[in-house]
């Protein structure tokens, strides 16, 4: 009984690829910051198109970006990989918008265009503010 209640209280948060770069770019422990910001149990969800995007970055780009992407992939192992057979059509951002709308859950991203799309459909967005802390835009 306790397990089913705690499962209900766990907040799903879809994570964008750039959110996984935050610890390396801004020296922010995203798990500790999210814990403090949300004050509740949460689960970071990684969609397959986001994982694929990170894998592509590991193989292309400057050496610094490739190292960060490799570290971001390791960090992504702490996330729950959404492993449905559902095929996503369009860009990784389209997949995020689709699932955030379907699940009615917040998204962690620093992408300003994606943030606008999400806010237009009333999806709360978690992002880095002043290069030092996480903040939520929208009601949860």
Buried (B, 14 or more C-beta within 10 A) or exposed (E): EEEEEEEEEEBBBBBBBBBBBBBBEBEBEBEEBBEEBBEEEBEBBBBBBBBBBBEEBBEEEEEEBBEBBBBBBEBBEEBEEBEEEEEBEEEBBBBBBBBBBEEEBBBBBBBEEBBEBBEEEEBBBBBBEEEEEBEBBBEE
